[in-house]
Amino acid sequence: MATVIEPTQTLNIKGMPCPMPIIWARSIMKCLKEGEVLEVLATDPDTIQNFKSFAHSSGNELLDWSETKGLVRVLLMKHESPA
């Protein structure tokens, strides 16, 4: 049975070109608590690769991503940065 991940917040940035998806997501991630999940909905074709890099550099976890008919969905889990 597949696990369904319920996002804490959704960021709909369809139609916005890079780097706006990352800029908006970074701002929202700062407001989330550890363990909360941000769902990003975007149409920029570079979104998945950009969020893989963002997750790696920010210490957050890229839980899932998919692309269907040009719509990209990314799920990011907030992790606190080490002090």
Backbone as a ProteinNet text record, in pm:
[ID]
protein_1_A
[PRIMARY]
MATVIEPTQTLNIKGMPCPMPIIWARSIMKCLKEGEVLEVLATDPDTIQNFKSFAHSSGNELLDWSETKGLVRVLLMKHESPA
[TERTIARY]
83.9	0	88.5	61.7	140.9	103.6	203	181.5	141.3	35.2	-8.4	47.5	118.6	178.6	88.2	39.5	-45.7	41.3	45.6	127.5	68.2	154.9	115.1	69.1	139.3	109.6	136.7	62.1	81	121.7	222.2	269.9	240.2	143.2	105.3	174.9	279.5	355.3	359.9	250.9	241.1	258.1	339.7	363.2	482.1	537.2	653.4	781.7	870.3	997.5	1096.5	1195.9	1304.5	1374.6	1417.2	1434.6	1318.7	1205.9	1096.1	1045.9	1031.8	987.1	1076	1206.7	1300.5	1291.8	1284.7	1277.9	1153.5	1038.3	914.5	920.3	968.9	976.2	1069	1183.5	1278.3	1210.7	1135.4	1066.2	963.6	886	784.3	848.3	955	1021	1070.4	1110.8	1156.7	1045.2	920.6	805.7	751.3	791.8	742.2	820.7	757.6	824.2	887.4	985.1	1051.4	948	960.4	870.5	749.5	723.1	611.2	650.9	549.4	574.5	516	598.1	555.8	534.7	417.3	387.1	405.4	484.8	506.8	445.7	361.7	302.9	359.7	427.4	495.5	487.3	522.8	523.9	660.5	754.8	889.6	953.3	1004.4	1059.5	1183.5	1249.1	1369.1	1337.7	1211	1170.9	1225.7	1213.3	1255.9	1405.2	1486.2	1631.5	1667.7	1601.2	1629.5	1595.1	1484.8	1447.7	1534.6	1588.3	1686.2	1808.2	1855.3	1971.5	1937.5	1819.5	1776.8	1769.3	1710.5	1699.3	1837.3	1927.2	2063.2	2134.2	2123.9	2196.6	2131.8	2000.2	1931	1917.8	1941.1	1926.6	1784.6	1694.4	1557.6	1551	1441.7	1430.8	1330	1374.2	1285.5	1218.4	1092.5	1020.8	972.8	925.8	865.5	858.5	855.3	833.8	771.1	694.6	631.2	603.9	585.4	548.1	441.1	330.1	219.6	167.4	179.1	127.8	177.6	306	366.6	349.8	272.7	257.1	353.7	438.3	536.5	486.2	496	458.8	579.2	618.5	734.1	688.8	735	708.1	840	849.9	969.6	936.4	1018.6	1000.1	1103.1	1055.7	1142.6	1228	1356.8	1450.5	1524.8	1543.2	1616.6	1763.3	1818.7	1961	2042.1	2152.7	2238.2	2298.1	2314.2	2367.8	2512.9
-118.1	0	124.6	216.5	338.8	436.2	506.9	607.4	738.3	798.4	928	1035.5	1129.4	1238	1359.8	1406.3	1525	1648.3	1739.5	1859.2	1952.5	2022.1	2123	2248.1	2278.2	2398.9	2370.5	2437.3	2422.8	2557.1	2552.7	2670	2648	2721.5	2710.6	2822.2	2784.9	2884	2847	2790.5	2754.8	2880.1	2867.7	2978.5	3065.4	3049.5	3129.7	3060.4	3134.8	3075.8	3070.8	2986.7	2978	3113.7	3163.6	3100.8	3123.8	3176	3209.8	3091.8	2970.8	2859.6	2838.5	2846.6	2828	2944.7	3065.7	3183.6	3177.7	3148.5	3138.4	3021.6	2907.8	2790.1	2816	2877.8	2907.1	2994.1	3093.5	3182.8	3106.8	3021	2944.7	2841.9	2776	2674.4	2733.8	2860	2925.6	2933.9	2938.1	2951.5	2817.7	2709.4	2577.6	2524.4	2434.7	2366.3	2238.2	2189.5	2065	1954	1881.4	1770.7	1808	1937.9	1979.9	1971.1	1959.5	1932.8	2043.6	2091	2188.8	2118.6	2139.2	2089.7	2206.7	2185.7	2288.4	2239.6	2324	2296	2398	2351.2	2440.9	2387.6	2473.8	2433.4	2451.5	2511.4	2528.6	2391.2	2359.7	2226.3	2192.5	2293	2269.3	2252.9	2256.3	2254.7	2134.9	2015.3	1896.7	1901.8	1929	1934.9	2046.7	2161.1	2273.3	2240.1	2168.4	2133.5	2021.1	1935.3	1836.8	1910.2	2009.8	2088.4	2169.6	2229.4	2309.3	2223.9	2105.6	2017.2	1981.3	1949	1910.5	2027.3	2146.7	2261	2316.4	2298.2	2356.5	2260.5	2131.4	2032.9	1982.6	2028.7	1977.9	1850.1	1776.6	1646.5	1651.2	1612.2	1600.3	1464.5	1464.9	1340.3	1273	1354.3	1298.5	1407	1363.2	1455.8	1378.4	1451.2	1390.2	1498.3	1455.6	1547.7	1480	1548.1	1497.2	1608.7	1588.3	1684.5	1826	1839.1	1969.5	2027	1959.6	2005.2	1927	1999.8	1939.5	1953.1	1842.9	1843.2	1795.7	1874.8	1844.8	1850.2	1754	1754.5	1766.3	1869.8	1896	1890.4	1818.4	1815.4	1904.7	1986.3	2079.3	2004.1	2030.7	1983.6	2106	2109.7	2222	2212.9	2325.8	2332.4	2312	2236.5	2219.8	2353.9	2371.7	2499.2	2516.7
0	0	0	-90.7	-101.9	10	58.6	160.7	94.5	143	92.4	183.6	124.9	201.3	189.7	302.8	305.7	329.5	233.8	253.6	359.5	428.1	525.4	452.2	342.9	265.6	118.2	29.9	-114.3	-173.3	-259.4	-330.9	-478.6	-531.7	-671.4	-747.9	-821.4	-897.7	-1044.9	-1091	-1231.9	-1317.3	-1422.2	-1513.5	-1477.5	-1357.7	-1317.7	-1360.2	-1427.7	-1469.2	-1354.1	-1368.2	-1272.7	-1269.3	-1158.2	-1027.2	-931.1	-977.2	-886.3	-803.3	-859	-774.2	-651.5	-670.5	-558.4	-460.6	-511.4	-424.3	-335.2	-394.6	-316.5	-218.2	-263.4	-175.6	-57.2	-82	26.7	132.4	88.5	180.8	265.4	202.5	275.8	368.5	323.6	406.2	537.7	536	659.1	762.9	717	808.1	857	793	833.2	952.3	1025.8	1137.1	1085.9	1159	1120.2	1103.2	992.8	964.1	880.2	865.6	782.2	635	548.4	406.5	319.5	226.5	127.3	-5.8	-63.4	-197.9	-293.6	-398.1	-499.4	-630.3	-690.7	-821.5	-918.6	-1023.1	-1115.5	-1257.8	-1352.1	-1492.8	-1557.2	-1487.4	-1542.2	-1559.7	-1679.3	-1703.9	-1620.2	-1563.8	-1482.2	-1334	-1297.5	-1156.6	-1080.1	-1133.5	-1059.1	-1030.2	-1132.1	-1110.4	-1013.5	-1026.9	-937.6	-792.5	-770.6	-634	-577.7	-661.9	-614.2	-558.8	-632.6	-587.6	-463.3	-461.9	-346.6	-220.7	-231	-114.5	-62.1	-152.5	-111.9	-42.7	-99.2	-43.1	83.2	99.7	215	332.7	307.9	414.8	431	346.1	348.7	266.7	278.6	212	98.2	-19.9	-134.9	-124.6	-85	-59.1	-186.9	-281.7	-402.5	-508.2	-633.2	-743.1	-857.8	-938	-1054.9	-1157.7	-1281.7	-1388.8	-1473	-1491.1	-1570.6	-1660.7	-1790.3	-1888.7	-1862	-1828.8	-1806.8	-1667.5	-1581.4	-1443.5	-1354.6	-1285.8	-1195.9	-1052.8	-977.9	-835.7	-756.8	-659	-574.8	-429.8	-348.8	-204.5	-129.2	-47.5	32.6	181	257.7	403.2	469.6	560.8	633.2	734.4	730.9	832.4	885	1012.8	1072	1031.5	999.6	965.9	1092.2	1080.4	1198.5	1240.2	1367.6	1419.8	1386.8
[MASK]
+++++++++++++++++++++++++++++++++++++++++++++++++++++++++++++++++++++++++++++++++++

